[in-house]
Amino acid sequence: MLMKSWHLKAALRVSRLDAASLCRAYARSVSLYGFVCRPYTDLSSYMRKRDAMTAPPWKEAASLIVVSRAPIRDVVGKDLASAMIATTWNNQTSHKISRCDYRILMVKRSSLSSYMANAYVYPGGLCERCDFSSDWWEVFQHVGATRESLLRDICSHAQGVRPPMIAKPMTLTHSNLNPVEYLPGDLAYRISAIRETFEETGVLLLTDKAGSGSVVTTQVLSDDHKIDVAEWRKRLREDPANFLTLCRDSGLCPNVWALHEWWDWLTPVSVGHRRYDTMFYLCCLDRQPSVVLDQSEVITLKWCTPESMLEEYSTGALFLAPPQVYETARLLNISSFNTLSKFAAGRSVEGCQQWMPVIASASDGAVSLLPGDDLYPEEPDYFGRGPGPELPFTLEELRHRAQNLHRMEVQGPFCTAYINITPPCGQLKPVTFTGSDAHLPSML
């Protein structure tokens, strides 16, 4: 009998079970899953099932990891004495804040936010139909960017894997709109990320000239353009389509060349009632821009190092969602702004995958399984039919019984990344961060 059950395979991997246990695992899996879906081995089947649903199973979003070269005072201290103290302290530890010469921008959602309330996240939000408008071609043309150059430099830049939201944007297909008549996803999602970042933080990534290929670093818009930031942010909150109006009126266009594709995260089926397919981009700024709260969904802004953010998270001082933990832990591998900016620009040619974590219960917590892990299903349940599996082992037992690890262990509000496989698409491994006392380089 051919048994493709996730539950059965998981059980076989982690323990020797008797015949009765195997039968129960197989029977449970058959009752839970009415169909299966392969994420990349059968992309056409995935698309058919997704598009056949009356209501979209999730919404599409874009998020921006804003990286800025740190001000010199933050790197060396206010005077030589403080710099010497910092240097002595750093020599006794593996990763410390002052070794990192860049900062990342994170925002804290309001308790009234419809999603990720009270969590620190990278700026971003929902993609809107106006981000796909064909009117953007004219805006780009005004600064010298032709349709052909944009298709070549942005849409054809990634030579590797293309996730479903790029191949066939659900924002369009579930509104019965023909994607051919709209902007490609590679452009539209970048516009979404830039628009949402401006609305939430006041950081405006516009340019008055076309880029050439992939831009390694960039600068925020200068004050010479006399844009009323407060007024336009207000207008964007009223109607996202006003971002197009802003660009037309100013003669500027979104700096899509400065955004490097980073990764695509899909909310698991068992986490809340809202799901998002979110494309993360990374942008490197030569200097740290001024930021201003939007006084709406965002209540706090923070420029910080990746380590300081994870340190505060590990002590319970703030909350991060698992994708933010994972992506921030990736950045622990690189402490140099120049190195990170070059890596992001070079790696983006390899594209990215869509990752949907699968949540399983353990006896002392939960495990968020990711592709490549021994326990990750060959046929994940993308569309929410059935709860996650329950495994009768502790997190540590599950970890030690697996040969290939790619997971996040969750205990209470805290999660920790564990990986001993090579990430796809040339990406960085997240560093296993458990606080200032221990940094484990990806379990290997």
C-alpha positions, -999 to 999 in steps of 0.1 A, spaced: 0 0 0 14 34 -10 12 57 20 19 94 12 5 106 45 23 135 62 14 121 96 26 86 87 59 98 73 65 121 103 58 92 127 82 69 108 109 96 109 108 103 146 100 70 162 95 33 158 58 28 162 38 -4 165 13 -15 138 -17 0 157 0 34 159 8 34 122 -28 25 113 -41 53 135 -17 78 119 -27 68 84 -64 68 92 -61 103 107 -43 116 76 -69 103 52 -97 119 72 -80 153 73 -70 159 37 -95 159 9 -68 168 -17 -31 175 -18 -10 202 -34 26 202 -44 42 236 -41 66 235 -70 66 199 -84 31 206 -96 27 244 -98 -1 242 -123 -22 221 -100 -15 246 -71 -26 275 -94 -58 257 -105 -69 250 -69 -60 285 -57 -78 302 -86 -109 280 -83 -117 292 -48 -146 316 -47 -129 339 -21 -92 344 -22 -75 321 4 -52 349 14 -42 385 4 -10 396 -12 13 420 6 48 435 4 73 443 31 106 462 30 137 455 51 152 490 52 189 489 59 208 521 66 245 528 70 248 536 107 257 572 118 294 573 128 285 582 164 266 549 167 296 529 154 325 544 174 307 561 203 306 598 213 343 599 222 375 578 220 370 564 256 336 550 248 350 535 216 378 518 235 353 504 260 332 491 232 362 475 216 373 458 248 338 445 254 335 432 218 367 412 220 351 391 247 320 381 227 312 367 193 286 392 180 280 426 197 261 456 187 290 480 179 305 456 154 275 461 131 279 492 110 243 493 98 208 497 113 175 482 103 141 500 105 113 482 124 79 495 133 56 485 161 20 479 152 -8 495 173 -29 473 196 -58 483 174 -41 470 142 -60 445 122 -30 422 119 1 416 141 -11 439 168 16 450 192 43 433 171 75 447 157 75 442 119 93 455 89 73 482 72 48 471 46 12 462 40 -14 450 15 -9 453 -22 -37 472 -39 -50 470 -74 -38 506 -81 -2 493 -76 -7 472 -108 -22 501 -128 -9 504 -164 -7 542 -158 26 535 -140 42 530 -174 37 567 -181 52 577 -147 83 556 -154 86 569 -189 87 605 -176 120 598 -158 134 579 -188 126 543 -179 110 525 -209 88 495 -206 115 474 -223 142 485 -198 119 478 -168 110 444 -181 147 436 -187 162 451 -156 135 443 -130 111 417 -143 137 395 -160 165 401 -134 158 370 -114 169 339 -133 159 314 -106 126 303 -90 96 325 -93 70 322 -66 33 319 -75 25 355 -65 49 367 -92 39 342 -118 2 349 -115 -8 377 -90 -40 367 -71 -47 404 -66 -56 404 -103 -69 369 -110 -95 369 -82 -109 402 -96 -112 386 -130 -86 410 -144 -62 400 -172 -26 403 -159 -14 412 -194 -32 445 -191 -15 455 -159 19 459 -144 39 427 -138 41 416 -102 78 423 -100 71 460 -104 37 462 -86 49 446 -54 79 469 -53 55 498 -57 34 484 -28 64 481 -5 75 517 -13 40 531 -9 34 513 25 68 522 38 62 559 30 27 558 47 41 541 78 74 558 83 77 588 61 107 573 42 100 582 6 119 561 -20 113 581 -52 137 591 -79 139 616 -107 160 594 -130 158 558 -143 180 533 -127 204 510 -146 201 474 -136 201 465 -99 212 494 -76 234 483 -48 227 513 -25 206 544 -28 196 576 -10 162 589 2 146 617 -17 162 651 -10 144 681 4 149 699 -29 117 684 -43 95 702 -17 70 674 -12 46 679 17 52 646 34 24 650 60 -2 659 35 6 631 11 7 605 38 -28 617 49 -40 614 13 -25 579 10 -44 567 41 -76 579 25 -69 563 -9 -38 543 -19 -43 554 -55 -31 588 -45 5 574 -46 2 575 -84 -11 611 -82 19 620 -60 43 606 -85 26 623 -114 24 657 -97 61 656 -86 75 642 -118 91 613 -98 87 576 -98 91 548 -73 127 537 -70 120 501 -79 157 496 -89 168 500 -52 146 471 -39 162 437 -40 140 406 -39 146 388 -6 120 361 3 83 352 1 64 341 32 29 327 32 9 327 65 3 291 78 -32 278 77 -34 274 115 -25 310 124 -55 332 129 -82 339 103 -61 363 81 -35 350 58 -10 369 37 14 360 9 41 386 16 71 394 -6 100 408 14 124 432 -3 156 446 10 168 482 4 202 497 15 204 534 22 237 553 23 225 575 51 198 571 78 167 591 69 143 609 91 113 589 101 79 600 113 51 580 129 19 577 109 -1 580 142 -24 553 129 -14 516 128 22 523 138 30 536 173 68 532 175 97 533 151 131 518 159 165 519 142 184 490 156 210 463 148 197 428 141 212 415 173 198 442 195 163 435 182 167 398 188 182 404 222 152 425 233 129 398 218 147 371 237 141 389 270 104 395 264 108 433 260 91 431 226 73 407 203 83 395 168 64 373 145 83 342 133 91 355 98 106 386 114 127 365 137 139 343 108 148 372 85 165 392 113 185 361 123 197 358 87 212 393 90 233 382 120 257 366 94 267 400 80 279 429 101 292 451 73 268 475 54 289 472 22 290 434 24 252 432 30 243 456 2 265 437 -23 252 404 -12 215 415 -15 220 429 -50 240 398 -62 218 372 -46 186 386 -60 193 372 -95 186 337 -80 150 346 -72 132 332 -42 107 305 -31 73 308 -14 76 293 20 45 283 40 54 270 75 35 240 87 27 241 124 29 209 144 23 205 182 49 190 205 45 180 241 62 212 253 55 237 225 51 239 188 74 235 158 71 256 127 84 234 100 99 248 68 108 232 34 137 209 36 131 197 71 126 160 76 91 166 90 80 190 63 52 174 43 57 165 7 22 177 0 14 206 23 -22 216 30 -21 251 15 -58 258 17 -67 251 53 -83 217 54 -74 202 87 -53 213 117 -16 207 121 -4 173 134 2 165 170 35 148 178 40 130 211 76 143 216 93 173 231 109 199 209 144 187 218 134 150 211 121 160 177 152 180 169 176 152 179 157 125 159 158 145 127 187 144 102 177 175 82 166 205 103 148 235 90 124 247 116 115 273 142 107 260 177 80 279 195 75 281 233 51 307 245 58 340 227 93 330 217 106 311 187 141 301 177 154 291 142 173 258 137 187 249 103 215 225 92 207 224 55 218 248 27 191 274 20 179 276 -16 185 305 -40 218 314 -25 202 327 7 217 331 42 211 307 70 195 322 100 218 322 131 203 303 160 199 331 185 191 323 221 202 355 238 235 372 245 250 341 262 249 319 231 250 322 193 249 290 175 258 293 138 229 274 122 233 242 143 264 231 124 
